[in-house]
């Protein structure tokens, strides 16, 4: 067997061009398939982190009727011992209480239905971290006009600012990426830009009677820091819930659909507003491991020490069935595209194999004529094809690793019209990848199956080979 392996390896490099072309076709297929799948899985992870990890959590303890009828009547009483018990479980990162409902919000002449989430401000820092999402910079027509009047900023940079008017940013990095200034321009003009676009903001204290308003909602209601917003809705057991609340801060939510309709307040203030003393709608739980097995295992552990039959634990799949089905459906569509890609590449490999068999027909005839058994020749050819597949596979996987790891650590933020378009569709404008995982193994398996299928043709040709005809050819 060792001799057959050496013979196969030497045969590969007798015709370097053919070997390199075949291995390259395999490696390119693997490279593009891995990168495409990694970007897709990375977008799912990013989506889950934005929607699930920051809002609904991976698990929620809630009233059994709350999922089908999410009204404040379906809230429940709790004590801190339940939070302590859940926090002690493996894989639990954070546990925080929420009181969530819907109401009307009014600012001046504008009114809109909004989602109200009441939080524990300190505990929430370890969950959705609204303090980290506070708007720090906002480009307005007024700020651009002041920069123009000062005459310190060139017209080229002012045009970029005008294109991004009415946009808000929760980090300096995002603002710099959006403007796209080079290093020299950043050094010269950024301090002046920050002076005029800086946005004074505030957060909630534990007993605060104010609210945080999402950025797009604040623009719709035409309210800002220091203004007041009127909330009107229905409280616990049908009581009227109306109140006027000062705006403490404006937050930028990565998910545009949520950014259009979110108000955050403290749990004590919400309990007074909705006459729900001591009530919460859910305990929101984040985990270290997002696998379905871990989520379901933790859910069963929590349910085991819930003594109230009216309270249960639900997974994010149950809480967000539409999002879950969208991810599953999109994943299946991507797998279909991968299948088409591999189908095309398979015929590229198969065409190369046909060429190889045609070129080496006389060689095969000579080898059989001088005494090599057809079984041994077939094994040598099989080893050649396997080595071709392995070389192409390893080359594709190694080539994809730097790009996958880099985009995972340093995601690509989309700016300009493309970024705005993606946000308009409800997606965060970012391209990130998932770290190598089981999908790498699946791609390797698929490629090897393709190579082995392509090897069937030369093996059949060798089995049916007639030495005299081959020598004449």
VMD Tcl script that draws the C-alpha trace (Angstrom):
set ca {
  {0.00 0.00 0.00}
  {2.90 2.34 0.77}
  {4.31 1.74 -2.73}
  {0.93 2.48 -4.30}
  {0.72 5.74 -2.36}
  {4.17 6.84 -3.54}
  {3.30 5.93 -7.11}
  {0.04 7.90 -6.94}
  {1.78 10.95 -5.49}
  {4.43 10.90 -8.23}
  {1.80 10.45 -10.92}
  {0.07 13.64 -9.76}
  {3.13 15.77 -10.43}
  {4.01 14.23 -13.78}
  {1.47 16.65 -15.25}
  {1.64 19.63 -12.93}
  {-0.74 21.82 -14.91}
  {-3.56 19.27 -14.83}
  {-3.03 18.59 -11.11}
  {-2.95 22.28 -10.23}
  {-6.07 23.04 -12.29}
  {-8.05 20.20 -10.71}
  {-6.92 21.04 -7.18}
  {-7.62 24.74 -7.81}
  {-11.19 24.01 -8.93}
  {-11.77 22.11 -5.70}
  {-10.09 24.76 -3.53}
  {-12.05 27.63 -5.07}
  {-15.32 25.77 -4.53}
  {-14.41 25.11 -0.91}
  {-13.23 28.69 -0.36}
  {-16.37 30.35 -1.72}
  {-18.70 27.84 -0.06}
  {-17.06 28.26 3.35}
  {-16.93 32.06 3.18}
  {-20.53 32.31 1.98}
  {-21.79 29.92 4.66}
  {-19.71 31.66 7.33}
  {-21.13 35.08 6.42}
  {-24.63 33.68 6.52}
  {-24.17 32.02 9.91}
  {-22.43 35.16 11.16}
  {-25.42 37.27 10.11}
  {-27.69 34.88 12.00}
  {-25.51 35.18 15.10}
  {-25.54 38.95 14.82}
  {-29.30 38.99 14.34}
  {-29.81 36.70 17.32}
  {-27.52 38.85 19.47}
  {-29.42 42.01 18.49}
  {-32.96 40.70 18.72}
  {-32.64 37.86 21.19}
  {-29.59 38.55 23.31}
  {-30.58 42.19 23.85}
  {-34.37 42.07 24.09}
  {-36.19 38.78 24.55}
  {-33.30 36.73 25.94}
  {-32.72 33.06 25.21}
  {-35.21 32.06 27.89}
  {-38.06 33.83 29.64}
  {-39.98 32.93 32.78}
  {-43.51 34.23 32.28}
  {-47.19 33.55 32.92}
  {-48.52 30.59 30.92}
  {-51.05 32.86 29.15}
  {-48.65 35.70 28.37}
  {-47.32 34.29 25.07}
  {-50.79 34.10 23.47}
  {-52.12 37.22 25.19}
  {-49.26 39.60 26.10}
  {-51.21 42.00 28.30}
  {-50.29 43.29 31.71}
  {-53.06 41.21 33.33}
  {-50.94 38.14 32.55}
  {-48.07 39.27 34.77}
  {-46.95 37.56 37.97}
  {-45.41 38.20 41.39}
  {-41.84 37.14 42.06}
  {-39.13 37.41 44.67}
  {-35.36 37.74 44.52}
  {-34.86 34.10 45.58}
  {-36.09 32.98 42.14}
  {-33.48 35.18 40.43}
  {-30.79 33.81 42.74}
  {-31.80 30.19 41.97}
  {-31.74 30.77 38.21}
  {-28.44 32.66 38.39}
  {-26.79 29.68 40.11}
  {-27.41 27.40 37.10}
  {-24.62 26.55 34.68}
  {-24.50 28.56 31.42}
  {-26.64 31.38 32.86}
  {-25.00 34.75 32.22}
  {-27.63 37.18 33.45}
  {-31.16 37.25 34.84}
  {-33.16 40.47 34.84}
  {-36.81 41.36 35.35}
  {-38.99 43.11 32.76}
  {-42.46 44.56 32.79}
  {-43.53 44.86 29.16}
  {-46.71 46.18 27.60}
  {-48.04 48.36 24.79}
  {-49.43 51.87 25.02}
  {-49.88 55.10 23.10}
  {-47.13 57.72 23.24}
  {-47.80 61.35 22.43}
  {-45.42 64.24 21.88}
  {-47.04 67.47 20.75}
  {-49.37 66.69 17.85}
  {-47.86 63.27 17.09}
  {-49.15 60.01 18.58}
  {-47.94 56.47 18.02}
  {-48.41 53.00 19.46}
  {-45.23 51.96 21.26}
  {-43.72 49.09 23.20}
  {-42.91 49.91 26.82}
  {-40.19 47.91 28.56}
  {-39.70 48.55 32.26}
  {-36.28 47.49 33.53}
  {-33.98 47.35 36.51}
  {-31.37 49.90 35.29}
  {-28.41 48.29 37.05}
  {-29.19 44.67 36.17}
  {-30.04 45.65 32.60}
  {-26.42 46.75 32.05}
  {-25.49 43.05 32.04}
  {-28.26 42.17 29.58}
  {-29.19 44.62 26.78}
  {-26.96 47.44 28.13}
  {-29.15 50.41 27.10}
  {-26.58 52.76 28.61}
  {-24.10 51.64 25.93}
  {-26.70 52.39 23.22}
  {-27.27 56.01 24.24}
  {-26.90 58.42 21.32}
  {-23.56 60.24 21.61}
  {-23.45 62.02 18.26}
  {-26.15 63.36 15.94}
  {-25.66 65.05 12.58}
  {-28.34 67.71 12.08}
  {-28.90 70.44 9.50}
  {-28.14 72.97 12.21}
  {-24.78 71.39 13.09}
  {-23.79 71.28 9.40}
  {-24.80 74.92 8.99}
  {-22.66 75.96 11.98}
  {-19.67 74.07 10.60}
  {-20.18 75.78 7.24}
  {-20.39 79.23 8.84}
  {-17.12 78.67 10.71}
  {-15.37 77.93 7.40}
  {-12.99 75.38 8.92}
  {-14.39 72.32 7.14}
  {-13.89 71.86 3.36}
  {-16.93 71.54 1.11}
  {-16.12 67.90 0.35}
  {-16.51 66.92 4.03}
  {-19.59 69.12 4.41}
  {-21.25 67.24 1.52}
  {-20.62 63.95 3.34}
  {-22.18 65.41 6.49}
  {-25.22 66.63 4.54}
  {-25.77 63.15 3.10}
  {-25.84 61.77 6.65}
  {-28.05 64.47 8.13}
  {-30.57 63.33 10.77}
  {-28.53 60.23 11.57}
  {-27.52 59.34 15.13}
  {-24.57 57.32 16.42}
  {-23.92 55.59 19.72}
  {-20.17 55.24 19.14}
  {-17.35 57.32 17.69}
  {-16.16 54.36 15.62}
  {-19.49 54.11 13.79}
  {-19.50 57.85 13.09}
  {-15.97 57.72 11.66}
  {-16.86 54.74 9.45}
  {-19.98 56.48 8.18}
  {-18.08 59.62 7.24}
  {-15.25 57.64 5.61}
  {-12.58 60.29 6.16}
  {-8.94 59.42 5.61}
  {-6.39 59.60 8.42}
  {-5.32 63.17 7.67}
  {-8.91 64.45 7.38}
  {-9.85 62.70 10.61}
  {-6.98 64.37 12.46}
  {-7.74 67.83 11.04}
  {-11.52 67.99 11.02}
  {-12.91 65.40 13.43}
  {-12.44 67.46 16.65}
  {-14.48 70.28 15.13}
  {-17.15 67.89 13.85}
  {-17.46 66.23 17.27}
  {-17.83 69.63 18.94}
  {-20.94 70.37 16.89}
  {-22.42 66.86 16.64}
  {-21.90 65.79 20.27}
  {-25.18 64.86 21.94}
  {-25.76 65.30 25.69}
  {-27.60 62.23 26.99}
  {-28.61 60.62 30.26}
  {-29.46 57.25 31.77}
  {-32.00 56.08 34.33}
  {-31.45 55.64 38.06}
  {-33.14 52.89 40.07}
  {-36.04 55.10 41.23}
  {-36.17 57.37 38.17}
  {-39.53 58.68 36.99}
  {-38.20 59.49 33.51}
  {-37.94 57.44 30.32}
  {-35.52 56.56 27.53}
  {-36.91 56.95 23.99}
  {-35.56 55.15 20.92}
  {-33.97 57.37 18.31}
  {-36.43 56.96 15.42}
  {-39.40 57.25 17.75}
  {-38.02 60.50 19.19}
  {-37.69 61.87 15.64}
  {-41.28 60.89 14.85}
  {-42.66 62.43 18.05}
  {-40.31 65.42 17.67}
  {-39.05 65.19 21.25}
  {-35.59 65.36 22.76}
  {-33.78 65.45 26.11}
  {-35.73 67.52 28.65}
  {-39.04 67.25 26.79}
  {-41.94 65.20 28.11}
  {-43.83 62.32 26.57}
  {-47.41 61.37 27.43}
  {-48.23 57.67 27.82}
  {-51.86 56.53 27.61}
  {-52.99 52.93 27.90}
  {-54.68 50.27 29.96}
  {-53.29 49.09 33.26}
  {-53.74 46.02 35.46}
  {-57.33 44.69 35.41}
  {-58.50 47.43 33.05}
  {-57.60 50.52 35.05}
  {-56.76 53.67 33.11}
  {-53.00 54.25 32.78}
  {-51.98 57.80 31.91}
  {-48.86 59.72 32.81}
  {-46.41 62.40 31.73}
  {-42.75 61.42 31.83}
  {-39.61 63.50 31.24}
  {-37.21 62.22 28.57}
  {-33.87 61.39 30.20}
  {-32.12 59.93 27.19}
  {-32.28 58.89 23.53}
  {-31.04 55.41 22.61}
  {-30.02 54.02 19.22}
  {-31.32 50.46 18.76}
  {-29.51 48.36 16.09}
  {-32.81 46.82 14.99}
  {-34.74 49.52 13.04}
  {-38.11 47.87 13.65}
  {-37.61 48.21 17.41}
  {-35.97 51.63 17.08}
  {-39.26 52.91 15.67}
  {-41.37 52.14 18.75}
  {-39.50 51.62 22.03}
  {-39.76 53.41 25.37}
  {-37.77 52.24 28.40}
  {-38.62 53.14 31.99}
  {-37.93 51.77 35.47}
  {-40.00 48.95 36.92}
  {-41.23 50.99 39.95}
  {-42.43 53.80 37.64}
  {-44.20 51.30 35.36}
  {-45.82 49.50 38.30}
  {-47.26 52.82 39.50}
  {-48.40 53.83 35.99}
  {-50.14 50.53 35.26}
  {-51.29 49.91 38.85}
  {-49.36 46.62 38.91}
  {-47.64 46.77 42.28}
  {-45.12 43.93 42.68}
  {-45.83 42.54 39.19}
  {-43.49 41.76 36.32}
  {-44.22 40.24 32.93}
  {-41.04 38.16 32.61}
  {-37.66 37.16 33.93}
  {-35.27 37.39 30.98}
  {-32.33 34.98 30.91}
  {-29.18 35.05 28.77}
  {-26.91 32.02 28.36}
  {-23.29 31.43 27.43}
  {-24.16 28.64 25.00}
  {-26.81 29.22 22.31}
  {-27.14 25.60 21.24}
  {-30.65 24.15 21.25}
  {-29.53 21.39 23.59}
  {-28.28 23.85 26.23}
  {-31.34 26.08 25.92}
  {-33.78 23.20 26.34}
  {-31.77 21.65 29.20}
  {-31.69 24.97 31.09}
  {-35.41 25.47 30.48}
  {-36.18 22.08 32.02}
  {-33.95 22.85 35.02}
  {-35.76 26.15 35.65}
  {-39.20 24.57 35.29}
  {-38.23 21.96 37.87}
  {-38.15 24.53 40.69}
  {-41.08 26.70 39.58}
  {-43.77 25.83 42.12}
  {-46.49 28.03 40.63}
  {-48.25 26.14 37.82}
  {-49.26 29.46 36.24}
  {-45.61 30.25 35.51}
  {-43.49 28.54 32.88}
  {-40.21 28.95 31.00}
  {-40.18 29.53 27.25}
  {-37.33 29.43 24.74}
  {-36.64 32.14 22.21}
  {-37.89 29.77 19.49}
  {-41.34 29.93 21.11}
  {-41.12 33.65 21.79}
  {-40.01 34.54 18.25}
  {-41.45 31.87 15.93}
  {-41.43 34.18 12.89}
  {-37.75 35.05 13.28}
  {-36.90 31.41 13.92}
  {-38.72 30.30 10.76}
  {-37.14 33.11 8.74}
  {-33.67 31.95 9.78}
  {-34.50 28.33 9.00}
  {-36.00 29.21 5.63}
  {-33.10 31.46 4.66}
  {-30.66 28.77 5.72}
  {-32.35 26.22 3.48}
  {-32.24 28.68 0.58}
  {-28.52 29.19 1.12}
  {-27.95 25.43 1.18}
  {-29.72 25.22 -2.18}
  {-27.34 27.85 -3.61}
  {-24.40 25.89 -2.22}
  {-25.78 22.74 -3.84}
  {-25.94 24.49 -7.23}
  {-22.38 25.79 -6.75}
  {-21.08 22.33 -5.93}
  {-23.07 20.83 -8.81}
  {-21.30 23.18 -11.23}
  {-17.90 22.52 -9.66}
  {-18.52 18.78 -9.74}
  {-18.85 18.85 -13.51}
  {-15.68 20.95 -13.68}
  {-13.85 18.24 -11.76}
  {-15.54 15.55 -13.84}
  {-14.44 17.26 -17.07}
  {-10.85 17.33 -15.80}
  {-11.10 13.62 -15.00}
  {-12.37 12.86 -18.52}
  {-9.41 14.75 -19.95}
  {-7.03 12.84 -17.67}
  {-8.42 9.45 -18.66}
  {-8.25 10.34 -22.37}
  {-4.64 11.50 -22.06}
  {-3.52 8.49 -20.01}
  {-5.39 5.74 -21.91}
  {-2.23 4.52 -23.62}
  {-0.32 4.74 -20.32}
  {-2.91 2.52 -18.64}
  {-2.66 0.06 -21.52}
  {1.15 -0.14 -21.22}
  {0.99 -0.69 -17.44}
  {-1.53 -3.53 -17.77}
  {0.42 -5.04 -20.70}
  {3.68 -5.26 -18.71}
  {1.94 -7.05 -15.87}
  {0.29 -4.56 -13.49}
  {-2.98 -5.94 -12.25}
  {-6.04 -3.83 -13.02}
  {-7.04 -3.90 -9.33}
  {-3.73 -2.32 -8.34}
  {-4.02 0.28 -11.11}
  {-7.51 1.17 -9.95}
  {-6.26 1.58 -6.37}
  {-3.46 3.89 -7.55}
  {-5.93 6.02 -9.53}
  {-8.30 6.09 -6.53}
  {-5.46 7.32 -4.31}
  {-4.59 9.97 -6.92}
  {-8.15 11.29 -6.93}
  {-8.31 11.24 -3.14}
  {-5.03 13.14 -2.89}
  {-6.30 15.69 -5.42}
  {-9.43 16.19 -3.32}
  {-7.47 16.47 -0.06}
  {-4.97 18.97 -1.52}
  {-7.77 21.14 -2.97}
  {-9.83 20.82 0.20}
  {-6.99 21.81 2.53}
  {-5.99 24.70 0.27}
  {-9.55 26.05 0.22}
  {-10.00 25.68 3.99}
  {-6.65 27.30 4.79}
  {-7.33 30.16 2.36}
  {-10.73 30.85 3.95}
  {-9.54 30.82 7.57}
  {-7.81 34.25 7.64}
  {-10.80 35.98 6.05}
  {-13.33 34.22 8.29}
  {-11.39 34.95 11.49}
  {-10.68 38.56 10.48}
  {-14.33 39.38 9.68}
  {-15.40 37.71 12.91}
  {-13.09 39.93 14.98}
  {-13.44 43.04 12.80}
  {-16.87 43.02 11.13}
  {-17.35 45.09 8.01}
  {-19.73 47.99 8.65}
  {-21.69 49.03 5.58}
  {-22.04 52.76 5.05}
  {-23.78 55.11 2.65}
  {-26.82 54.12 0.64}
  {-26.21 50.39 1.01}
  {-26.07 50.67 4.79}
  {-29.21 52.82 4.86}
  {-31.01 50.36 2.58}
  {-30.15 47.39 4.82}
  {-31.32 49.26 7.92}
  {-34.52 50.15 6.07}
  {-35.12 46.42 5.55}
  {-34.75 45.84 9.28}
  {-31.16 44.50 9.20}
  {-28.17 45.97 10.95}
  {-25.72 47.21 8.30}
  {-22.87 44.87 9.12}
  {-21.10 41.89 7.56}
  {-19.67 39.46 10.08}
  {-18.64 35.81 9.90}
  {-19.09 32.84 12.20}
  {-15.97 31.15 13.53}
  {-15.09 27.74 12.01}
  {-17.36 25.04 13.35}
  {-19.29 22.00 12.24}
  {-20.07 23.60 8.88}
  {-16.38 23.26 7.98}
  {-16.61 19.50 8.52}
  {-19.73 19.27 6.37}
  {-18.06 21.12 3.50}
  {-15.07 18.76 3.72}
  {-17.36 15.73 3.61}
  {-19.29 17.07 0.60}
  {-16.12 17.79 -1.36}
  {-14.68 14.34 -0.71}
  {-17.95 12.73 -1.84}
  {-17.77 14.80 -5.05}
  {-14.20 13.68 -5.73}
  {-15.03 10.04 -5.08}
  {-18.04 10.25 -7.40}
  {-15.83 11.76 -10.10}
  {-13.39 8.85 -9.61}
  {-16.03 6.29 -10.62}
  {-15.49 7.04 -14.33}
  {-11.73 6.26 -14.52}
  {-12.20 3.17 -12.35}
  {-14.85 1.81 -14.73}
  {-12.64 2.63 -17.72}
  {-9.72 0.72 -16.21}
  {-11.92 -2.30 -15.39}
  {-13.15 -2.46 -19.01}
  {-9.74 -1.61 -20.50}
  {-8.59 -3.67 -23.50}
  {-4.82 -3.51 -23.67}
  {-4.42 -3.83 -27.48}
  {-6.94 -1.08 -28.23}
  {-5.37 1.15 -25.58}
  {-1.86 0.61 -27.01}
  {-3.09 1.41 -30.53}
  {-4.76 4.57 -29.19}
}
mol new
graphics top color blue
foreach p $ca { graphics top sphere $p radius 0.5 }
foreach p [lrange $ca 0 end-1] q [lrange $ca 1 end] { graphics top cylinder $p $q radius 0.2 }
display resetview
